[in-house]
Amino acid sequence: MKIVNSLLFLFLGLALFSCGNDHEDETADYSLEILENKSEFQLGESIQASVTAAGNAGIDSVVYFLGNQRLQKTTGQASLTHTFQNEKLGKWDLVAKIYSEGKNRELRRVITLYNDTPPIAYTYEIVNSYPHATDAYTQGLEFYNGELYESTGHYGESSLRKVDLETGEVLKKIDIPATYFAEGITILNDKIYQLTWKEDIGFIYDVETFEKLEEFAYNQSEQGWGLANDGQKLYKSDGTENIWILDPETLREETFIQTLTHRTISTQLNELEWVEGKIYANTYQKDGVAIINPENGAIEGIINFQGLREKLGNTADLDPVNDVLNGIAYNPETKKLYVTGKDWDTLFEVIIKEN
């Protein structure tokens, strides 16, 4: 009996080992090839790819995807030919799902899709200057029904404020618990949404009373940086190239765009603002503000705010590394754009001009 059991165990072990090897090697006879071995493309360019089979391996059909977007189905060893036009930019998996003899296998190659045109260069002109509180480490700035709201950061100093544009006076303020570093805000349907930096949590307030209504957790995003909204959905930056698109009811991160120019991937996008159908985003510790297409992530313009910091009255008191440009507010009622920075003593009304 012991001998029978031992032989049975040995047989089952060999069978499992054999099945395991078959599973591990199920794509070994196939390869996904891209013409000229290209891994970078621009909108308007075409990709040619094919799956080849070695030995006796066969191919009934192949379905190609870019991420989750279905591109094309081919039969046998026919090639994929696809011209990029309306896809979202960024790093994506080119996926080939291979169907053969009732089985399916999957191969992947990473490609990067860039915009087809360089961003337009813009500069600025100062129209007006207004006082800004020097204890406001600005993380978010937004107009709502003609009123200006601000979120400020630092552990132990974070706050949510309603501010008088003309005088800089703080009209209403609540302090955020010292365990949180407050970040960007946006306001939609009489609710203020405020992020925290590394705490994986956001707060929702009543816009009139500043009463905290509820909290929400982050999902896939790494941190909380900036927020904006288009009147329906929320857009959230997290310090990476991703801008996450959130359902305002569930706060679920439904999808994302990646921010790219015609040749670079942009990260550390911080404060966000929705301006006439585009997302304006400042780059942390830089003087540039990117103008982003929310449909595909293309950076269509860059505003150079170099020299603005030197026009402050408290430049000498600022930390050159941390007290940087951060704070974009667009008033849709007046069509006016405002910018400021962390602990800056001035808020500037500006107009943007092509350089």
C-alpha positions in Angstrom: 0.0 0.0 0.0 2.8 2.4 0.8 4.5 1.6 -2.5 1.2 2.3 -4.4 0.8 5.6 -2.6 4.4 6.6 -3.3 4.0 5.8 -7.0 0.7 7.7 -7.1 2.3 10.7 -5.4 5.2 10.6 -7.9 2.8 10.4 -10.9 0.7 13.4 -9.7 3.9 15.4 -8.9 5.2 14.8 -12.4 1.8 15.7 -13.9 1.6 18.9 -12.0 5.2 19.8 -12.9 4.5 19.2 -16.5 1.3 21.3 -16.5 3.1 24.1 -14.7 5.8 24.1 -17.5 3.1 24.2 -20.2 1.5 27.2 -18.5 4.8 29.0 -18.1 5.8 28.5 -21.7 2.4 29.0 -23.4 3.7 32.2 -25.1 7.2 30.9 -25.7 6.5 30.0 -29.4 5.1 33.5 -30.1 6.7 36.9 -30.4 5.2 40.4 -30.8 7.3 42.5 -33.3 6.9 46.2 -34.0 8.3 47.5 -37.4 11.8 49.0 -36.9 11.4 48.0 -33.2 9.9 51.5 -32.6 8.7 52.2 -29.1 7.9 56.0 -29.5 5.2 57.5 -31.7 3.4 60.8 -32.2 -0.2 61.4 -33.1 -0.6 61.1 -36.8 2.0 58.4 -37.1 1.2 54.7 -37.8 2.3 51.6 -36.1 2.9 48.3 -37.8 3.1 45.2 -35.6 2.7 41.5 -36.0 2.7 38.3 -34.1 5.0 35.5 -35.4 4.8 31.9 -34.5 7.7 29.4 -34.2 7.7 25.7 -35.0 4.3 24.1 -35.2 2.5 26.9 -33.3 -0.5 28.3 -35.2 -2.4 31.5 -35.2 -6.1 31.7 -35.9 -6.5 35.4 -35.1 -5.0 38.2 -33.1 -6.8 41.1 -31.4 -4.6 44.2 -30.6 -5.3 46.7 -27.8 -3.7 49.9 -26.7 -4.2 49.6 -23.0 -7.9 48.8 -22.9 -8.7 50.4 -26.2 -9.3 47.8 -29.0 -7.4 48.7 -32.1 -7.8 45.9 -34.7 -8.4 42.2 -35.3 -6.2 40.3 -37.7 -6.2 36.7 -39.0 -3.3 34.3 -39.3 0.0 36.2 -39.3 -1.4 39.3 -40.9 0.0 42.6 -39.6 -1.6 45.3 -37.5 -1.5 48.7 -39.2 -3.0 51.6 -37.1 -2.7 55.3 -37.3 -2.8 57.1 -34.0 -5.4 59.9 -34.1 -7.7 60.3 -31.1 -5.9 58.2 -28.5 -4.9 59.4 -25.1 -1.2 60.2 -24.9 1.3 58.5 -22.6 2.9 55.1 -21.9 0.7 52.2 -22.8 0.8 48.5 -23.2 0.4 47.4 -26.8 -1.4 44.1 -26.1 -1.7 41.2 -28.6 -4.3 38.6 -27.7 -3.5 35.5 -29.7 -6.2 32.9 -30.4 -5.2 29.4 -31.6 -6.8 26.0 -31.4 -9.3 27.0 -28.7 -6.7 28.7 -26.5 -5.7 32.3 -26.1 -2.4 33.9 -25.1 -1.3 37.4 -24.5 1.8 39.4 -25.4 2.7 42.9 -24.4 5.1 45.7 -25.5 5.3 49.1 -23.9 5.1 52.1 -26.3 4.9 55.9 -25.7 2.5 58.1 -27.6 3.4 61.9 -27.8 1.6 64.9 -29.2 2.2 65.8 -32.8 2.9 69.5 -32.3 5.1 71.4 -29.8 3.3 73.5 -27.2 2.7 77.2 -28.0 4.9 79.5 -25.9 3.1 82.2 -23.9 4.1 85.1 -21.7 2.1 87.3 -19.4 1.2 91.0 -18.7 0.3 92.2 -15.2 -3.0 94.0 -15.2 -3.5 94.5 -11.4 -1.9 93.6 -8.1 -3.7 92.8 -4.9 -2.5 92.0 -1.3 -2.0 88.4 -0.4 -1.5 87.0 3.1 2.1 86.1 3.7 1.1 83.2 6.0 -0.8 81.6 3.1 1.3 78.7 1.8 -1.0 78.5 -1.2 -2.0 75.0 -2.4 -5.3 75.7 -4.1 -7.0 78.9 -5.3 -10.5 79.1 -6.9 -13.4 81.4 -7.6 -16.9 80.2 -7.0 -19.9 82.5 -7.5 -17.6 85.4 -7.7 -15.9 84.7 -4.3 -12.3 83.7 -3.9 -11.4 80.5 -1.8 -7.9 79.3 -0.9 -6.3 76.2 0.6 -3.0 76.5 2.5 -0.5 73.9 3.5 2.2 72.8 6.0 1.6 70.5 8.9 0.2 72.4 11.8 -0.6 75.4 9.6 -3.0 74.1 6.9 -6.3 75.9 6.5 -9.3 76.5 4.3 -10.1 80.2 3.6 -12.5 82.6 2.0 -10.6 85.7 0.9 -11.5 89.2 -0.2 -9.8 89.7 -3.6 -9.4 93.5 -3.3 -7.9 93.7 0.2 -6.5 90.2 0.8 -8.5 90.0 4.1 -9.4 86.5 5.3 -13.2 86.5 5.6 -13.7 83.0 6.8 -11.1 80.4 7.9 -10.9 76.9 9.4 -7.8 75.2 10.5 -7.0 71.7 9.3 -5.8 69.2 12.0 -2.1 69.3 12.4 -1.7 65.7 11.2 -2.7 66.7 7.7 -0.9 68.8 5.1 -3.6 70.4 3.0 -3.3 70.6 -0.8 -5.5 71.6 -3.7 -9.2 72.5 -3.7 -12.1 72.7 -6.1 -15.7 73.7 -5.7 -18.7 72.1 -7.3 -22.4 72.2 -6.5 -21.9 74.1 -3.3 -19.3 71.7 -2.0 -15.6 72.4 -1.4 -13.3 69.4 -2.1 -9.9 69.6 -0.4 -7.0 67.2 -0.8 -4.3 66.3 1.7 -0.7 65.5 0.6 0.4 62.1 1.8 -2.5 61.1 4.1 -4.6 59.4 1.3 -7.7 61.3 2.3 -9.7 64.3 1.1 -12.4 66.5 2.8 -15.7 67.8 1.6 -17.2 71.0 3.1 -20.3 73.1 2.7 -19.2 76.2 0.8 -21.3 78.6 2.9 -20.5 77.3 6.4 -17.2 75.4 5.9 -18.9 72.6 7.9 -17.1 69.3 7.0 -19.7 67.0 5.4 -17.6 63.9 4.8 -14.2 62.5 3.9 -13.1 60.4 0.9 -10.2 58.1 0.3 -7.8 58.0 -2.6 -7.7 54.9 -4.8 -5.0 54.4 -7.3 -3.4 57.9 -7.2 -0.1 58.2 -5.3 -0.7 61.5 -3.4 -2.9 64.5 -3.3 -1.6 67.6 -5.2 -4.1 69.7 -7.2 -7.8 69.7 -8.0 -10.1 71.3 -10.6 -13.5 70.6 -12.1 -15.3 71.1 -15.5 -18.7 71.5 -13.9 -19.3 67.7 -13.9 -16.2 65.8 -13.0 -13.1 66.4 -10.8 -9.5 66.4 -12.1 -6.8 65.4 -9.6 -3.0 65.6 -9.9 -0.7 63.4 -7.7 2.8 64.5 -8.6 3.2 62.1 -11.4 2.3 62.5 -15.1 -1.2 61.3 -14.3 -4.2 63.6 -13.9 -7.0 61.4 -12.5 -10.7 62.0 -13.4 -13.0 61.5 -10.5 -16.8 61.0 -10.3 -18.0 63.8 -7.9 -20.6 61.6 -6.2 -18.4 58.6 -5.5 -15.0 60.3 -5.7 -13.9 57.1 -7.6 -10.9 57.6 -9.9 -12.6 56.5 -13.1 -9.7 57.0 -15.5 -6.8 59.3 -16.1 -4.9 61.2 -18.7 -1.1 61.4 -18.9 0.5 64.8 -19.7 2.9 64.9 -22.6 4.3 67.4 -25.1 5.6 66.3 -28.6 8.7 64.7 -27.0 8.6 64.8 -23.2 6.5 63.4 -20.3 5.7 66.1 -17.7 5.5 65.3 -14.0 5.1 67.3 -10.8 2.0 69.1 -12.0 0.6 70.8 -8.9 -2.2 73.3 -8.6 -4.9 72.8 -11.3 -7.5 75.2 -12.7 -10.2 74.7 -15.3 -10.0 77.6 -17.8 -12.4 77.7 -20.8 -12.2 74.0 -21.6 -8.5 73.5 -20.7 -6.6 72.5 -17.6 -4.0 75.0 -16.4 -1.4 73.4 -14.2 1.7 74.8 -12.6 4.8 72.7 -12.4 6.1 72.5 -8.8 9.3 74.7 -8.3 9.1 75.9 -11.9 7.9 79.2 -13.4 5.8 77.5 -16.1 2.1 76.8 -16.3 1.0 74.1 -18.7 -2.1 74.4 -20.8 -3.5 70.8 -21.1 -6.1 69.2 -23.3 -8.3 67.3 -20.9 -9.3 64.8 -23.6 -5.9 63.3 -24.4 -3.4 64.9 -22.0 -1.6 66.9 -24.7 0.3 70.0 -23.3 -0.8 72.5 -25.9 0.8 75.6 -24.4 3.3 76.7 -21.7 3.0 80.1 -20.0 6.4 81.4 -18.8 5.9 83.4 -15.5 9.6 84.0 -15.1 10.3 87.3 -13.4 6.9 87.4 -11.5 8.5 86.5 -8.2 10.9 89.5 -8.4 7.9 91.8 -8.5 6.9 90.8 -4.9 7.4 93.1 -1.9 8.7 90.2 0.2 11.0 88.4 -2.2 13.9 88.6 0.2 12.0 86.8 2.9 11.0 83.8 0.8 12.6 80.4 0.7 13.7 80.1 -3.0 13.1 76.4 -3.0 9.7 76.1 -1.5 8.0 79.5 -1.6 7.3 79.2 -5.3 4.6 80.0 -7.9 1.5 78.1 -6.9 -2.0 79.3 -7.2 -4.1 79.8 -10.3 -7.6 81.2 -10.2 -9.9 81.9 -13.1 -13.1 83.9 -12.6 -15.5 82.7 -15.2 -17.9 85.6 -14.6 -15.3 88.3 -15.4 -13.0 86.1 -17.6 -10.0 87.2 -15.5 -7.0 85.1 -14.5 -5.1 85.5 -11.3 -1.8 83.9 -10.0 0.1 83.9 -6.8 2.6 81.8 -4.9 3.3 80.2 -1.5 3.7 82.9 1.1 3.8 85.6 -1.6 2.6 89.1 -0.5 0.9 89.7 -3.8 -1.8 88.2 -6.0 -1.5 89.2 -9.7 -4.3 89.7 -12.3 -2.7 88.8 -15.6 -3.4 88.4 -19.2 -1.7 85.7 -21.3 -0.1 86.6 -24.6 1.5 84.4 -27.3 5.2 84.8 -27.2 
